[in-house]
């Protein structure tokens, strides 16, 4: 599912995000969404979220709905 559309993402979803420091390498981090930080309905690089462990990044893949 598309991580660049805000309506696809809710707290509790399992996702892969890319952290700011991993943007060049493209390394993905797995986690559960705690908060949605992007206010706009779409973002070309992915919606910015905070995971339950406190890490912040942009959603690249939604694993479960």
mmCIF file of the N, C-alpha and C atoms, coordinates in Angstrom:
data_MODEL
# 
_entry.id   MODEL 
# 
loop_
_atom_site.group_PDB 
_atom_site.id 
_atom_site.type_symbol 
_atom_site.label_atom_id 
_atom_site.label_alt_id 
_atom_site.label_comp_id 
_atom_site.label_asym_id 
_atom_site.label_entity_id 
_atom_site.label_seq_id 
_atom_site.pdbx_PDB_ins_code 
_atom_site.Cartn_x 
_atom_site.Cartn_y 
_atom_site.Cartn_z 
_atom_site.occupancy 
_atom_site.B_iso_or_equiv 
_atom_site.pdbx_formal_charge 
_atom_site.auth_seq_id 
_atom_site.auth_comp_id 
_atom_site.auth_asym_id 
_atom_site.auth_atom_id 
_atom_site.pdbx_PDB_model_num 
ATOM 1   N N  . UNK A 1 1  ? 0.837  -1.186 0.000  1.00 0.00 ? 1  UNK A N  1 
ATOM 2   C CA . UNK A 1 1  ? 0.000  0.000  0.000  1.00 0.00 ? 1  UNK A CA 1 
ATOM 3   C C  . UNK A 1 1  ? 0.884  1.253  0.000  1.00 0.00 ? 1  UNK A C  1 
ATOM 4   N N  . UNK A 1 2  ? 0.340  2.336  -0.489 1.00 0.00 ? 2  UNK A N  1 
ATOM 5   C CA . UNK A 1 2  ? 1.104  3.567  -0.722 1.00 0.00 ? 2  UNK A CA 1 
ATOM 6   C C  . UNK A 1 2  ? 1.301  4.369  0.571  1.00 0.00 ? 2  UNK A C  1 
ATOM 7   N N  . UNK A 1 3  ? 2.566  4.588  0.945  1.00 0.00 ? 3  UNK A N  1 
ATOM 8   C CA . UNK A 1 3  ? 2.895  5.349  2.145  1.00 0.00 ? 3  UNK A CA 1 
ATOM 9   C C  . UNK A 1 3  ? 2.938  6.847  1.930  1.00 0.00 ? 3  UNK A C  1 
ATOM 10  N N  . UNK A 1 4  ? 2.609  7.309  0.704  1.00 0.00 ? 4  UNK A N  1 
ATOM 11  C CA . UNK A 1 4  ? 2.640  8.743  0.434  1.00 0.00 ? 4  UNK A CA 1 
ATOM 12  C C  . UNK A 1 4  ? 1.255  9.390  0.562  1.00 0.00 ? 4  UNK A C  1 
ATOM 13  N N  . UNK A 1 5  ? 0.239  8.600  0.918  1.00 0.00 ? 5  UNK A N  1 
ATOM 14  C CA . UNK A 1 5  ? -1.122 9.112  1.080  1.00 0.00 ? 5  UNK A CA 1 
ATOM 15  C C  . UNK A 1 5  ? -1.511 8.990  2.555  1.00 0.00 ? 5  UNK A C  1 
ATOM 16  N N  . UNK A 1 6  ? -1.817 10.129 3.178  1.00 0.00 ? 6  UNK A N  1 
ATOM 17  C CA . UNK A 1 6  ? -2.053 10.192 4.629  1.00 0.00 ? 6  UNK A CA 1 
ATOM 18  C C  . UNK A 1 6  ? -3.233 9.323  5.062  1.00 0.00 ? 6  UNK A C  1 
ATOM 19  N N  . UNK A 1 7  ? -4.280 9.241  4.247  1.00 0.00 ? 7  UNK A N  1 
ATOM 20  C CA . UNK A 1 7  ? -5.478 8.486  4.641  1.00 0.00 ? 7  UNK A CA 1 
ATOM 21  C C  . UNK A 1 7  ? -5.211 6.976  4.737  1.00 0.00 ? 7  UNK A C  1 
ATOM 22  N N  . UNK A 1 8  ? -4.105 6.496  4.159  1.00 0.00 ? 8  UNK A N  1 
ATOM 23  C CA . UNK A 1 8  ? -3.744 5.076  4.247  1.00 0.00 ? 8  UNK A CA 1 
ATOM 24  C C  . UNK A 1 8  ? -3.093 4.720  5.579  1.00 0.00 ? 8  UNK A C  1 
ATOM 25  N N  . UNK A 1 9  ? -2.730 5.720  6.374  1.00 0.00 ? 9  UNK A N  1 
ATOM 26  C CA . UNK A 1 9  ? -1.908 5.493  7.570  1.00 0.00 ? 9  UNK A CA 1 
ATOM 27  C C  . UNK A 1 9  ? -2.694 5.867  8.817  1.00 0.00 ? 9  UNK A C  1 
ATOM 28  N N  . UNK A 1 10 ? -2.689 4.954  9.794  1.00 0.00 ? 10 UNK A N  1 
ATOM 29  C CA . UNK A 1 10 ? -3.305 5.220  11.090 1.00 0.00 ? 10 UNK A CA 1 
ATOM 30  C C  . UNK A 1 10 ? -2.371 4.705  12.180 1.00 0.00 ? 10 UNK A C  1 
ATOM 31  N N  . UNK A 1 11 ? -2.490 5.266  13.382 1.00 0.00 ? 11 UNK A N  1 
ATOM 32  C CA . UNK A 1 11 ? -1.717 4.725  14.504 1.00 0.00 ? 11 UNK A CA 1 
ATOM 33  C C  . UNK A 1 11 ? -2.019 3.240  14.683 1.00 0.00 ? 11 UNK A C  1 
ATOM 34  N N  . UNK A 1 12 ? -0.980 2.467  14.986 1.00 0.00 ? 12 UNK A N  1 
ATOM 35  C CA . UNK A 1 12 ? -1.130 1.027  15.173 1.00 0.00 ? 12 UNK A CA 1 
ATOM 36  C C  . UNK A 1 12 ? -0.739 0.208  13.955 1.00 0.00 ? 12 UNK A C  1 
ATOM 37  N N  . UNK A 1 13 ? -0.553 0.860  12.808 1.00 0.00 ? 13 UNK A N  1 
ATOM 38  C CA . UNK A 1 13 ? -0.150 0.132  11.598 1.00 0.00 ? 13 UNK A CA 1 
ATOM 39  C C  . UNK A 1 13 ? 1.312  -0.275 11.679 1.00 0.00 ? 13 UNK A C  1 
ATOM 40  N N  . UNK A 1 14 ? 1.615  -1.425 11.087 1.00 0.00 ? 14 UNK A N  1 
ATOM 41  C CA . UNK A 1 14 ? 2.987  -1.901 10.973 1.00 0.00 ? 14 UNK A CA 1 
ATOM 42  C C  . UNK A 1 14 ? 3.547  -1.384 9.646  1.00 0.00 ? 14 UNK A C  1 
ATOM 43  N N  . UNK A 1 15 ? 4.679  -0.687 9.704  1.00 0.00 ? 15 UNK A N  1 
ATOM 44  C CA . UNK A 1 15 ? 5.231  -0.028 8.513  1.00 0.00 ? 15 UNK A CA 1 
ATOM 45  C C  . UNK A 1 15 ? 6.745  -0.175 8.431  1.00 0.00 ? 15 UNK A C  1 
ATOM 46  N N  . UNK A 1 16 ? 7.276  0.111  7.251  1.00 0.00 ? 16 UNK A N  1 
ATOM 47  C CA . UNK A 1 16 ? 8.708  0.326  7.052  1.00 0.00 ? 16 UNK A CA 1 
ATOM 48  C C  . UNK A 1 16 ? 8.890  1.800  6.754  1.00 0.00 ? 16 UNK A C  1 
ATOM 49  N N  . UNK A 1 17 ? 9.808  2.457  7.486  1.00 0.00 ? 17 UNK A N  1 
ATOM 50  C CA . UNK A 1 17 ? 10.089 3.869  7.251  1.00 0.00 ? 17 UNK A CA 1 
ATOM 51  C C  . UNK A 1 17 ? 11.562 4.034  6.890  1.00 0.00 ? 17 UNK A C  1 
ATOM 52  N N  . UNK A 1 18 ? 11.872 5.182  6.292  1.00 0.00 ? 18 UNK A N  1 
ATOM 53  C CA . UNK A 1 18 ? 13.276 5.540  6.078  1.00 0.00 ? 18 UNK A CA 1 
ATOM 54  C C  . UNK A 1 18 ? 13.571 6.724  6.999  1.00 0.00 ? 18 UNK A C  1 
ATOM 55  N N  . UNK A 1 19 ? 14.599 6.554  7.834  1.00 0.00 ? 19 UNK A N  1 
ATOM 56  C CA . UNK A 1 19 ? 15.017 7.610  8.752  1.00 0.00 ? 19 UNK A CA 1 
ATOM 57  C C  . UNK A 1 19 ? 15.803 8.660  7.991  1.00 0.00 ? 19 UNK A C  1 
ATOM 58  N N  . UNK A 1 20 ? 15.887 9.875  8.528  1.00 0.00 ? 20 UNK A N  1 
ATOM 59  C CA . UNK A 1 20 ? 16.596 10.979 7.873  1.00 0.00 ? 20 UNK A CA 1 
ATOM 60  C C  . UNK A 1 20 ? 18.036 10.574 7.524  1.00 0.00 ? 20 UNK A C  1 
ATOM 61  N N  . UNK A 1 21 ? 18.741 9.954  8.472  1.00 0.00 ? 21 UNK A N  1 
ATOM 62  C CA . UNK A 1 21 ? 20.135 9.594  8.235  1.00 0.00 ? 21 UNK A CA 1 
ATOM 63  C C  . UNK A 1 21 ? 20.288 8.438  7.249  1.00 0.00 ? 21 UNK A C  1 
ATOM 64  N N  . UNK A 1 22 ? 19.205 7.723  6.953  1.00 0.00 ? 22 UNK A N  1 
ATOM 65  C CA . UNK A 1 22 ? 19.256 6.588  6.023  1.00 0.00 ? 22 UNK A CA 1 
ATOM 66  C C  . UNK A 1 22 ? 18.710 6.922  4.639  1.00 0.00 ? 22 UNK A C  1 
ATOM 67  N N  . UNK A 1 23 ? 18.377 8.207  4.392  1.00 0.00 ? 23 UNK A N  1 
ATOM 68  C CA . UNK A 1 23 ? 17.755 8.561  3.114  1.00 0.00 ? 23 UNK A CA 1 
ATOM 69  C C  . UNK A 1 23 ? 18.661 8.260  1.922  1.00 0.00 ? 23 UNK A C  1 
ATOM 70  N N  . UNK A 1 24 ? 19.957 8.489  2.052  1.00 0.00 ? 24 UNK A N  1 
ATOM 71  C CA . UNK A 1 24 ? 20.874 8.215  0.935  1.00 0.00 ? 24 UNK A CA 1 
ATOM 72  C C  . UNK A 1 24 ? 20.989 6.726  0.644  1.00 0.00 ? 24 UNK A C  1 
ATOM 73  N N  . UNK A 1 25 ? 21.110 5.919  1.702  1.00 0.00 ? 25 UNK A N  1 
ATOM 74  C CA . UNK A 1 25 ? 21.287 4.473  1.526  1.00 0.00 ? 25 UNK A CA 1 
ATOM 75  C C  . UNK A 1 25 ? 19.962 3.772  1.227  1.00 0.00 ? 25 UNK A C  1 
ATOM 76  N N  . UNK A 1 26 ? 18.856 4.364  1.692  1.00 0.00 ? 26 UNK A N  1 
ATOM 77  C CA . UNK A 1 26 ? 17.548 3.745  1.482  1.00 0.00 ? 26 UNK A CA 1 
ATOM 78  C C  . UNK A 1 26 ? 17.235 2.643  2.480  1.00 0.00 ? 26 UNK A C  1 
ATOM 79  N N  . UNK A 1 27 ? 18.048 2.512  3.549  1.00 0.00 ? 27 UNK A N  1 
ATOM 80  C CA . UNK A 1 27 ? 17.822 1.490  4.568  1.00 0.00 ? 27 UNK A CA 1 
ATOM 81  C C  . UNK A 1 27 ? 16.474 1.723  5.258  1.00 0.00 ? 27 UNK A C  1 
ATOM 82  N N  . UNK A 1 28 ? 15.692 0.655  5.384  1.00 0.00 ? 28 UNK A N  1 
ATOM 83  C CA . UNK A 1 28 ? 14.365 0.759  5.976  1.00 0.00 ? 28 UNK A CA 1 
ATOM 84  C C  . UNK A 1 28 ? 14.385 0.307  7.436  1.00 0.00 ? 28 UNK A C  1 
ATOM 85  N N  . UNK A 1 29 ? 13.524 0.937  8.229  1.00 0.00 ? 29 UNK A N  1 
ATOM 86  C CA . UNK A 1 29 ? 13.367 0.607  9.642  1.00 0.00 ? 29 UNK A CA 1 
ATOM 87  C C  . UNK A 1 29 ? 11.927 0.151  9.859  1.00 0.00 ? 29 UNK A C  1 
ATOM 88  N N  . UNK A 1 30 ? 11.775 -0.949 10.573 1.00 0.00 ? 30 UNK A N  1 
ATOM 89  C CA . UNK A 1 30 ? 10.465 -1.544 10.809 1.00 0.00 ? 30 UNK A CA 1 
ATOM 90  C C  . UNK A 1 30 ? 9.900  -1.040 12.134 1.00 0.00 ? 30 UNK A C  1 
ATOM 91  N N  . UNK A 1 31 ? 8.588  -0.803 12.189 1.00 0.00 ? 31 UNK A N  1 
ATOM 92  C CA . UNK A 1 31 ? 7.982  -0.399 13.447 1.00 0.00 ? 31 UNK A CA 1 
ATOM 93  C C  . UNK A 1 31 ? 6.483  -0.207 13.350 1.00 0.00 ? 31 UNK A C  1 
ATOM 94  N N  . UNK A 1 32 ? 5.904  0.236  14.461 1.00 0.00 ? 32 UNK A N  1 
ATOM 95  C CA . UNK A 1 32 ? 4.460  0.475  14.584 1.00 0.00 ? 32 UNK A CA 1 
ATOM 96  C C  . UNK A 1 32 ? 4.240  1.982  14.705 1.00 0.00 ? 32 UNK A C  1 
ATOM 97  N N  . UNK A 1 33 ? 3.293  2.518  13.925 1.00 0.00 ? 33 UNK A N  1 
ATOM 98  C CA . UNK A 1 33 ? 3.014  3.960  13.924 1.00 0.00 ? 33 UNK A CA 1 
ATOM 99  C C  . UNK A 1 33 ? 2.388  4.369  15.255 1.00 0.00 ? 33 UNK A C  1 
ATOM 100 N N  . UNK A 1 34 ? 2.964  5.430  15.861 1.00 0.00 ? 34 UNK A N  1 
ATOM 101 C CA . UNK A 1 34 ? 2.383  6.023  17.070 1.00 0.00 ? 34 UNK A CA 1 
ATOM 102 C C  . UNK A 1 34 ? 1.658  7.317  16.715 1.00 0.00 ? 34 UNK A C  1 
ATOM 103 N N  . UNK A 1 35 ? 2.340  8.216  15.990 1.00 0.00 ? 35 UNK A N  1 
ATOM 104 C CA . UNK A 1 35 ? 1.775  9.517  15.615 1.00 0.00 ? 35 UNK A CA 1 
ATOM 105 C C  . UNK A 1 35 ? 2.039  9.785  14.144 1.00 0.00 ? 35 UNK A C  1 
ATOM 106 N N  . UNK A 1 36 ? 1.102  10.487 13.488 1.00 0.00 ? 36 UNK A N  1 
ATOM 107 C CA . UNK A 1 36 ? 1.289  10.964 12.114 1.00 0.00 ? 36 UNK A CA 1 
ATOM 108 C C  . UNK A 1 36 ? 1.699  12.428 12.211 1.00 0.00 ? 36 UNK A C  1 
ATOM 109 N N  . UNK A 1 37 ? 2.856  12.768 11.634 1.00 0.00 ? 37 UNK A N  1 
ATOM 110 C CA . UNK A 1 37 ? 3.411  14.111 11.773 1.00 0.00 ? 37 UNK A CA 1 
ATOM 111 C C  . UNK A 1 37 ? 3.153  15.003 10.562 1.00 0.00 ? 37 UNK A C  1 
ATOM 112 N N  . UNK A 1 38 ? 2.878  14.423 9.388  1.00 0.00 ? 38 UNK A N  1 
ATOM 113 C CA . UNK A 1 38 ? 2.587  15.206 8.187  1.00 0.00 ? 38 UNK A CA 1 
ATOM 114 C C  . UNK A 1 38 ? 1.113  15.590 8.192  1.00 0.00 ? 38 UNK A C  1 
ATOM 115 N N  . UNK A 1 39 ? 0.831  16.881 7.969  1.00 0.00 ? 39 UNK A N  1 
ATOM 116 C CA . UNK A 1 39 ? -0.561 17.349 7.957  1.00 0.00 ? 39 UNK A CA 1 
ATOM 117 C C  . UNK A 1 39 ? -1.204 17.293 6.579  1.00 0.00 ? 39 UNK A C  1 
ATOM 118 N N  . UNK A 1 40 ? -0.409 17.396 5.516  1.00 0.00 ? 40 UNK A N  1 
ATOM 119 C CA . UNK A 1 40 ? -0.981 17.423 4.167  1.00 0.00 ? 40 UNK A CA 1 
ATOM 120 C C  . UNK A 1 40 ? -1.490 16.035 3.777  1.00 0.00 ? 40 UNK A C  1 
ATOM 121 N N  . UNK A 1 41 ? -2.489 15.959 2.881  1.00 0.00 ? 41 UNK A N  1 
ATOM 122 C CA . UNK A 1 41 ? -3.073 14.662 2.514  1.00 0.00 ? 41 UNK A CA 1 
ATOM 123 C C  . UNK A 1 41 ? -2.128 13.750 1.733  1.00 0.00 ? 41 UNK A C  1 
ATOM 124 N N  . UNK A 1 42 ? -1.122 14.340 1.051  1.00 0.00 ? 42 UNK A N  1 
ATOM 125 C CA . UNK A 1 42 ? -0.149 13.555 0.280  1.00 0.00 ? 42 UNK A CA 1 
ATOM 126 C C  . UNK A 1 42 ? 1.235  14.158 0.448  1.00 0.00 ? 42 UNK A C  1 
ATOM 127 N N  . UNK A 1 43 ? 2.270  13.323 0.316  1.00 0.00 ? 43 UNK A N  1 
ATOM 128 C CA . UNK A 1 43 ? 3.643  13.810 0.296  1.00 0.00 ? 43 UNK A CA 1 
ATOM 129 C C  . UNK A 1 43 ? 4.430  12.888 -0.621 1.00 0.00 ? 43 UNK A C  1 
ATOM 130 N N  . UNK A 1 44 ? 5.152  13.448 -1.609 1.00 0.00 ? 44 UNK A N  1 
ATOM 131 C CA . UNK A 1 44 ? 5.829  12.607 -2.607 1.00 0.00 ? 44 UNK A CA 1 
ATOM 132 C C  . UNK A 1 44 ? 6.895  11.671 -2.028 1.00 0.00 ? 44 UNK A C  1 
ATOM 133 N N  . UNK A 1 45 ? 7.493  12.014 -0.897 1.00 0.00 ? 45 UNK A N  1 
ATOM 134 C CA . UNK A 1 45 ? 8.545  11.177 -0.305 1.00 0.00 ? 45 UNK A CA 1 
ATOM 135 C C  . UNK A 1 45 ? 8.030  10.293 0.809  1.00 0.00 ? 45 UNK A C  1 
ATOM 136 N N  . UNK A 1 46 ? 6.735  10.339 1.088  1.00 0.00 ? 46 UNK A N  1 
ATOM 137 C CA . UNK A 1 46 ? 6.145  9.528  2.146  1.00 0.00 ? 46 UNK A CA 1 
ATOM 138 C C  . UNK A 1 46 ? 5.686  10.384 3.305  1.00 0.00 ? 46 UNK A C  1 
ATOM 139 N N  . UNK A 1 47 ? 4.658  9.917  3.989  1.00 0.00 ? 47 UNK A N  1 
ATOM 140 C CA . UNK A 1 47 ? 4.104  10.628 5.139  1.00 0.00 ? 47 UNK A CA 1 
ATOM 141 C C  . UNK A 1 47 ? 5.058  10.442 6.326  1.00 0.00 ? 47 UNK A C  1 
ATOM 142 N N  . UNK A 1 48 ? 5.358  11.530 7.027  1.00 0.00 ? 48 UNK A N  1 
ATOM 143 C CA . UNK A 1 48 ? 6.265  11.462 8.177  1.00 0.00 ? 48 UNK A CA 1 
ATOM 144 C C  . UNK A 1 48 ? 5.493  10.993 9.399  1.00 0.00 ? 48 UNK A C  1 
ATOM 145 N N  . UNK A 1 49 ? 6.056  9.975  10.079 1.00 0.00 ? 49 UNK A N  1 
ATOM 146 C CA . UNK A 1 49 ? 5.426  9.400  11.264 1.00 0.00 ? 49 UNK A CA 1 
ATOM 147 C C  . UNK A 1 49 ? 6.445  9.225  12.388 1.00 0.00 ? 49 UNK A C  1 
ATOM 148 N N  . UNK A 1 50 ? 5.913  9.101  13.610 1.00 0.00 ? 50 UNK A N  1 
ATOM 149 C CA . UNK A 1 50 ? 6.730  8.717  14.767 1.00 0.00 ? 50 UNK A CA 1 
ATOM 150 C C  . UNK A 1 50 ? 6.326  7.297  15.130 1.00 0.00 ? 50 UNK A C  1 
ATOM 151 N N  . UNK A 1 51 ? 7.312  6.429  15.301 1.00 0.00 ? 51 UNK A N  1 
ATOM 152 C CA . UNK A 1 51 ? 7.049  5.048  15.689 1.00 0.00 ? 51 UNK A CA 1 
ATOM 153 C C  . UNK A 1 51 ? 6.892  4.946  17.207 1.00 0.00 ? 51 UNK A C  1 
ATOM 154 N N  . UNK A 1 52 ? 6.391  3.803  17.681 1.00 0.00 ? 52 UNK A N  1 
ATOM 155 C CA . UNK A 1 52 ? 6.194  3.601  19.116 1.00 0.00 ? 52 UNK A CA 1 
ATOM 156 C C  . UNK A 1 52 ? 7.505  3.671  19.886 1.00 0.00 ? 52 UNK A C  1 
ATOM 157 N N  . UNK A 1 53 ? 8.643  3.396  19.225 1.00 0.00 ? 53 UNK A N  1 
ATOM 158 C CA . UNK A 1 53 ? 9.951  3.480  19.901 1.00 0.00 ? 53 UNK A CA 1 
ATOM 159 C C  . UNK A 1 53 ? 10.563 4.878  19.820 1.00 0.00 ? 53 UNK A C  1 
ATOM 160 N N  . UNK A 1 54 ? 9.837  5.850  19.220 1.00 0.00 ? 54 UNK A N  1 
ATOM 161 C CA . UNK A 1 54 ? 10.288 7.234  19.183 1.00 0.00 ? 54 UNK A CA 1 
ATOM 162 C C  . UNK A 1 54 ? 11.013 7.657  17.921 1.00 0.00 ? 54 UNK A C  1 
ATOM 163 N N  . UNK A 1 55 ? 11.348 6.725  17.044 1.00 0.00 ? 55 UNK A N  1 
ATOM 164 C CA . UNK A 1 55 ? 12.035 7.076  15.799 1.00 0.00 ? 55 UNK A CA 1 
ATOM 165 C C  . UNK A 1 55 ? 11.069 7.770  14.841 1.00 0.00 ? 55 UNK A C  1 
ATOM 166 N N  . UNK A 1 56 ? 11.612 8.735  14.070 1.00 0.00 ? 56 UNK A N  1 
ATOM 167 C CA . UNK A 1 56 ? 10.806 9.518  13.134 1.00 0.00 ? 56 UNK A CA 1 
ATOM 168 C C  . UNK A 1 56 ? 11.342 9.313  11.728 1.00 0.00 ? 56 UNK A C  1 
ATOM 169 N N  . UNK A 1 57 ? 10.433 9.054  10.789 1.00 0.00 ? 57 UNK A N  1 
ATOM 170 C CA . UNK A 1 57 ? 10.840 8.887  9.396  1.00 0.00 ? 57 UNK A CA 1 
ATOM 171 C C  . UNK A 1 57 ? 9.634  8.912  8.482  1.00 0.00 ? 57 UNK A C  1 
ATOM 172 N N  . UNK A 1 58 ? 9.906  8.722  7.189  1.00 0.00 ? 58 UNK A N  1 
ATOM 173 C CA . UNK A 1 58 ? 8.846  8.743  6.181  1.00 0.00 ? 58 UNK A CA 1 
ATOM 174 C C  . UNK A 1 58 ? 8.468  7.322  5.777  1.00 0.00 ? 58 UNK A C  1 
ATOM 175 N N  . UNK A 1 59 ? 7.164  7.080  5.682  1.00 0.00 ? 59 UNK A N  1 
ATOM 176 C CA . UNK A 1 59 ? 6.642  5.736  5.367  1.00 0.00 ? 59 UNK A CA 1 
ATOM 177 C C  . UNK A 1 59 ? 6.968  5.376  3.925  1.00 0.00 ? 59 UNK A C  1 
ATOM 178 N N  . UNK A 1 60 ? 7.614  4.228  3.756  1.00 0.00 ? 60 UNK A N  1 
ATOM 179 C CA . UNK A 1 60 ? 7.892  3.705  2.421  1.00 0.00 ? 60 UNK A CA 1 
ATOM 180 C C  . UNK A 1 60 ? 7.002  2.518  2.090  1.00 0.00 ? 60 UNK A C  1 
ATOM 181 N N  . UNK A 1 61 ? 6.644  1.714  3.096  1.00 0.00 ? 61 UNK A N  1 
ATOM 182 C CA . UNK A 1 61 ? 5.786  0.547  2.874  1.00 0.00 ? 61 UNK A CA 1 
ATOM 183 C C  . UNK A 1 61 ? 4.847  0.387  4.063  1.00 0.00 ? 61 UNK A C  1 
ATOM 184 N N  . UNK A 1 62 ? 3.612  0.013  3.777  1.00 0.00 ? 62 UNK A N  1 
ATOM 185 C CA . UNK A 1 62 ? 2.666  -0.355 4.823  1.00 0.00 ? 62 UNK A CA 1 
ATOM 186 C C  . UNK A 1 62 ? 2.569  -1.880 4.803  1.00 0.00 ? 62 UNK A C  1 
ATOM 187 N N  . UNK A 1 63 ? 2.870  -2.510 5.930  1.00 0.00 ? 63 UNK A N  1 
ATOM 188 C CA . UNK A 1 63 ? 2.926  -3.968 5.974  1.00 0.00 ? 63 UNK A CA 1 
ATOM 189 C C  . UNK A 1 63 ? 1.564  -4.562 6.263  1.00 0.00 ? 63 UNK A C  1 
ATOM 190 N N  . UNK A 1 64 ? 0.843  -4.028 7.269  1.00 0.00 ? 64 UNK A N  1 
ATOM 191 C CA . UNK A 1 64 ? -0.467 -4.580 7.616  1.00 0.00 ? 64 UNK A CA 1 
ATOM 192 C C  . UNK A 1 64 ? -1.473 -3.458 7.809  1.00 0.00 ? 64 UNK A C  1 
ATOM 193 N N  . UNK A 1 65 ? -2.715 -3.761 7.561  1.00 0.00 ? 65 UNK A N  1 
ATOM 194 C CA . UNK A 1 65 ? -3.773 -2.748 7.709  1.00 0.00 ? 65 UNK A CA 1 
ATOM 195 C C  . UNK A 1 65 ? -4.745 -3.189 8.768  1.00 0.00 ? 65 UNK A C  1 
# 
